[in-house]
Amino acid sequence: MRGETNGIITRIGCSNRRLWDGLSALWRLTHSARPSISANKIATDAMWIKRLVTVFEWPIPSFFTPIRHYAPEDKTLIFFMIASSQLAELESGAREAGRNRYS
């Protein structure tokens, strides 16, 4: 039927509290290792509390002006959003893999 009202929204609530304590990190590969190995391990391993693991192989990083200085030619960047409590493990993994970490 035309013109019928089924309900009226009188109030909408929205919480802006953080559901987890996370941080963003960036790895830049400093050698010719295959970036998908470390990124895939973190993305698929249930021990990591994460929201994002993204690999940008060259030349994709060169198109992002704000981070271009982190991505010299032929380098690959890996972005992470992980739980703050796992920062030490991420940094340790970066050192072992020979990568530079930026946050």
C-alpha positions in Angstrom: 0.0 0.0 0.0 1.2 3.4 -0.8 1.8 6.0 1.8 1.9 3.6 4.7 4.3 4.1 7.6 5.8 0.9 9.2 7.9 2.6 11.8 9.8 5.7 12.9 13.4 5.7 14.0 13.6 8.0 17.1 17.1 7.2 18.4 20.3 5.7 17.0 23.2 4.8 19.2 26.8 4.5 18.1 29.7 3.5 20.3 33.1 5.0 19.5 35.1 3.0 22.0 38.0 0.9 20.8 37.3 -2.8 20.8 41.0 -3.6 21.0 44.3 -1.9 21.6 46.0 -2.0 18.3 48.8 -0.3 16.3 49.9 0.1 12.7 53.3 -0.9 11.6 55.2 -1.0 8.3 57.9 -3.4 7.1 60.1 -2.6 4.2 61.9 -5.5 2.7 65.6 -4.9 2.6 66.6 -7.9 0.6 65.1 -10.2 -2.1 63.1 -12.4 0.3 59.6 -13.4 -0.8 57.3 -11.0 1.2 54.3 -13.2 1.0 55.9 -15.8 3.3 56.1 -13.6 6.4 52.9 -11.7 5.6 51.1 -14.9 5.0 52.3 -16.4 8.2 51.1 -13.5 10.3 47.8 -13.2 8.3 46.9 -16.9 8.8 48.5 -17.8 12.1 45.8 -17.7 14.9 48.3 -16.5 17.5 48.4 -13.0 15.9 45.7 -10.6 16.8 45.4 -8.5 13.7 43.0 -6.5 11.6 45.1 -6.0 8.5 48.1 -7.5 6.7 48.7 -6.1 3.3 51.6 -6.5 0.9 52.4 -3.8 -1.7 55.0 -4.9 -4.2 56.9 -2.3 -6.3 55.8 -0.1 -8.1 52.5 0.1 -6.0 54.2 1.9 -3.0 55.5 4.6 -5.4 51.9 5.8 -6.0 51.2 6.6 -2.3 52.7 10.1 -1.8 52.6 10.2 2.0 54.8 7.0 2.3 56.8 7.3 -0.9 60.0 8.1 1.1 59.7 4.7 2.9 59.6 2.8 -0.4 62.7 3.2 -2.6 62.6 1.6 -6.0 62.3 -2.2 -6.0 61.4 -2.4 -2.3 58.2 -4.1 -1.0 56.1 -2.7 1.8 54.0 -4.8 4.3 51.4 -3.0 6.4 50.2 -4.5 9.6 47.5 -3.6 12.1 48.1 -5.8 15.1 47.5 -5.8 18.8 49.8 -3.5 20.8 50.7 -6.4 23.1 52.3 -8.2 20.1 54.7 -5.3 19.1 57.8 -7.0 20.7 57.1 -10.2 18.7 56.6 -8.3 15.5 59.8 -6.4 16.0 61.7 -9.6 16.8 60.3 -11.2 13.7 61.4 -8.2 11.6 64.9 -8.3 12.9 65.2 -12.1 12.2 63.9 -11.6 8.7 66.2 -8.6 8.0 63.4 -6.1 7.5 63.1 -2.5 8.6 60.1 -1.7 10.7 58.4 1.8 10.9 55.4 2.7 13.0 
